[in-house]
Amino acid sequence: MKKTGIIIAGAGPVGVIAALACAQRGYAVTLLEAEAGIDDSPRAATTHPSTLEMIARVGLIDQFIQEGLVARYFQFWDKPARTKIVEFDHEILVGETPYPFVVQTEQHKLARMGIERLRTFADVEVRFATRAVTVSQDADGAAVSAESPDGPQTFRGDYVIGADGGRSMIRKALGIDFEGFTWPEHFLVLTTLDDFQELLTGCCYRNYLADPDEWTNLFKVAGDDGKGRWRAVFPTRVEESDEQALGDDSTYSRLQKVFPLPRRYNVVHRNLYKVHQRVAATFRRGRVFLAGDSAHVNNSVGGLGLNGGIHDAMELVDTLHQVVTKQADDALLDRYTRRRRTLNIEFVQEQTILNKKRLEERDPKARQARFDELRAIAEDPAKHKEFLLRTSLIASVRKAQSMA
Ligand SMILES: Cc1cc2nc3c(=O)[nH]c(=O)nc-3n(C[C@H](O)[C@H](O)[C@H](O)COP(=O)(O)OP(=O)(O)OC[C@H]3O[C@@H](n4cnc5c(N)ncnc54)[C@H](O)[C@@H]3O)c2cc1C
């Protein structure tokens, strides 16, 4: 019998996880990546319990944990006062998930380990330096045309998944609106070898520092050498040019405001990102689907974007499988948009906008009220648990089950 064929555009972490989930169901998979290798710029690391359960389902969890850092806690700080406001403890989720912690593993490691696993399947082809340029479909299948080192090529299958990131060619080719807005500031990400756990006494691997002038997210990752490094994320000023934001004066003075050192920080990487809150009007057009950043983008406060993308990949492949195995008819495929679009708006967009507002609140009374609210949540075990069920997207997964 002919195998179901899936063409996936984009070998970011979402495309790779989708490919792996398809391969494990016995589909023939072609994964097309525009670049010559995996993008290893510093982006996602924070992986929440619900997503760890999915990474376990595709068989990568041991390696994923081994290559990252287990973060049981996260904290909110008052940055100008250099005072800890509150600490949340994932241990309260024992009994709700086998993974009552966050794992900080850089997203390029997930893509790399997924591709290594994909190479063990006979019917999987991973093609780097192959850029999808158009998508088409008819009653029997769908096709992606691509530019490759061997010239133009067309890949045909039963379904296409556009996991080609925020600027998705697939989304644009389908004429799907990317509804939402773009923040006026950019986010600056600095990576330093200086150890904030030695400097900012009492901080943990994930820290959110509120500051009316310039908030900071501060978190630790293992790095490719496993020796550990810290990433600090800052908003830029609207009037600041990219050159100024990335320059030495900006980077060093920003880190000095987190903790003053009598010398310059050892900054090993700097990067600047545009920040959007956008969701595609639909995640499906016929036999073509969007997943991950091609379907939705958000600010990184709370570390939810990639988590949501992996949830898309797993939901999509589960839904496709019900249709492919004739447990359901094609109409079920629309449930993918109903669930994932709605849940992204409710659990990712709303939460990341709120997270950012919490950190940048300027009004002193409102700022204090936000701190008091967080303390009240942390001090009440039921509220603490409910808060973490939401931030870890466990509540989102449970809600999906109730959505027809
Ligand atoms: C600073 C920062 C920190 C973040 N931190 C977190 C976090 O802690 N937790 C979290 O959950 N999320 C976080 N995110 C968001 C996360 O990085 C993204 O959600 C994630 O990269 C989405 O993965 P993806 O596979 O959908 O897209 P991408 O990672 O963008 O991958 C898309 C891939 O498609 C390829 N491609 C593009 N066009 C084509 C084409 N035409 N043909 C073939 N291939 C193509 C690209 O080269 C790329 O490899 C962060 C983002 C930023 C910027």
PDBQT file of the ligand as one rigid body, heavy atoms in Angstrom, charges set to zero:
ROOT
HETATM    1  C1  LIG A 501      14.982  35.972  21.778  1.00  0.00    +0.000 C 
HETATM    2  C2  LIG A 501      13.967  34.890  21.667  1.00  0.00    +0.000 A 
HETATM    3  C3  LIG A 501      13.767  34.034  22.735  1.00  0.00    +0.000 A 
HETATM    4  C4  LIG A 501      12.792  33.041  22.650  1.00  0.00    +0.000 A 
HETATM    5  N1  LIG A 501      12.614  32.231  23.733  1.00  0.00    +0.000 NA
HETATM    6  C5  LIG A 501      11.649  31.294  23.684  1.00  0.00    +0.000 A 
HETATM    7  C6  LIG A 501      11.492  30.364  24.764  1.00  0.00    +0.000 A 
HETATM    8  O1  LIG A 501      12.230  30.404  25.754  1.00  0.00    +0.000 OA
HETATM    9  N2  LIG A 501      10.507  29.427  24.673  1.00  0.00    +0.000 N 
HETATM   10  C7  LIG A 501       9.684  29.364  23.572  1.00  0.00    +0.000 A 
HETATM   11  O2  LIG A 501       8.788  28.518  23.556  1.00  0.00    +0.000 OA
HETATM   12  N3  LIG A 501       9.854  30.192  22.509  1.00  0.00    +0.000 NA
HETATM   13  C8  LIG A 501      10.808  31.144  22.526  1.00  0.00    +0.000 A 
HETATM   14  N4  LIG A 501      11.028  31.933  21.438  1.00  0.00    +0.000 N 
HETATM   15  C9  LIG A 501      10.257  31.714  20.195  1.00  0.00    +0.000 C 
HETATM   16  C10 LIG A 501      10.908  30.604  19.337  1.00  0.00    +0.000 C 
HETATM   17  O3  LIG A 501      12.239  30.938  19.034  1.00  0.00    +0.000 OA
HETATM   18  C11 LIG A 501      10.116  30.387  18.061  1.00  0.00    +0.000 C 
HETATM   19  O4  LIG A 501       8.753  30.240  18.409  1.00  0.00    +0.000 OA
HETATM   20  C12 LIG A 501      10.615  29.136  17.320  1.00  0.00    +0.000 C 
HETATM   21  O5  LIG A 501      11.840  29.371  16.656  1.00  0.00    +0.000 OA
HETATM   22  C13 LIG A 501       9.600  28.672  16.278  1.00  0.00    +0.000 C 
HETATM   23  O6  LIG A 501      10.087  27.517  15.637  1.00  0.00    +0.000 OA
HETATM   24  P1  LIG A 501       9.672  27.213  14.148  1.00  0.00    +0.000 P 
HETATM   25  O7  LIG A 501      10.297  25.905  13.823  1.00  0.00    +0.000 OA
HETATM   26  O8  LIG A 501       8.209  27.388  13.978  1.00  0.00    +0.000 OA
HETATM   27  O9  LIG A 501      10.306  28.405  13.291  1.00  0.00    +0.000 OA
HETATM   28  P2  LIG A 501      11.838  28.749  13.057  1.00  0.00    +0.000 P 
HETATM   29  O10 LIG A 501      12.654  28.376  14.218  1.00  0.00    +0.000 OA
HETATM   30  O11 LIG A 501      11.869  30.149  12.578  1.00  0.00    +0.000 OA
HETATM   31  O12 LIG A 501      12.256  27.766  11.875  1.00  0.00    +0.000 OA
HETATM   32  C14 LIG A 501      11.775  27.952  10.566  1.00  0.00    +0.000 C 
HETATM   33  C15 LIG A 501      12.739  27.260   9.621  1.00  0.00    +0.000 C 
HETATM   34  O13 LIG A 501      12.219  27.347   8.292  1.00  0.00    +0.000 OA
HETATM   35  C16 LIG A 501      13.261  27.685   7.412  1.00  0.00    +0.000 C 
HETATM   36  N5  LIG A 501      12.639  28.312   6.237  1.00  0.00    +0.000 N 
HETATM   37  C17 LIG A 501      12.156  29.573   6.142  1.00  0.00    +0.000 A 
HETATM   38  N6  LIG A 501      11.627  29.772   4.930  1.00  0.00    +0.000 NA
HETATM   39  C18 LIG A 501      11.758  28.601   4.259  1.00  0.00    +0.000 A 
HETATM   40  C19 LIG A 501      11.407  28.173   2.960  1.00  0.00    +0.000 A 
HETATM   41  N7  LIG A 501      10.785  28.999   2.098  1.00  0.00    +0.000 N 
HETATM   42  N8  LIG A 501      11.707  26.897   2.576  1.00  0.00    +0.000 NA
HETATM   43  C20 LIG A 501      12.330  26.046   3.445  1.00  0.00    +0.000 A 
HETATM   44  N9  LIG A 501      12.706  26.424   4.700  1.00  0.00    +0.000 NA
HETATM   45  C21 LIG A 501      12.408  27.673   5.097  1.00  0.00    +0.000 A 
HETATM   46  C22 LIG A 501      14.160  28.597   8.218  1.00  0.00    +0.000 C 
HETATM   47  O14 LIG A 501      15.467  28.645   7.688  1.00  0.00    +0.000 OA
HETATM   48  C23 LIG A 501      14.119  27.922   9.583  1.00  0.00    +0.000 C 
HETATM   49  O15 LIG A 501      15.114  26.932   9.708  1.00  0.00    +0.000 OA
HETATM   50  C24 LIG A 501      12.009  32.918  21.477  1.00  0.00    +0.000 A 
HETATM   51  C25 LIG A 501      12.224  33.761  20.389  1.00  0.00    +0.000 A 
HETATM   52  C26 LIG A 501      13.194  34.735  20.477  1.00  0.00    +0.000 A 
HETATM   53  C27 LIG A 501      13.415  35.641  19.301  1.00  0.00    +0.000 C 
ENDROOT
TORSDOF 0
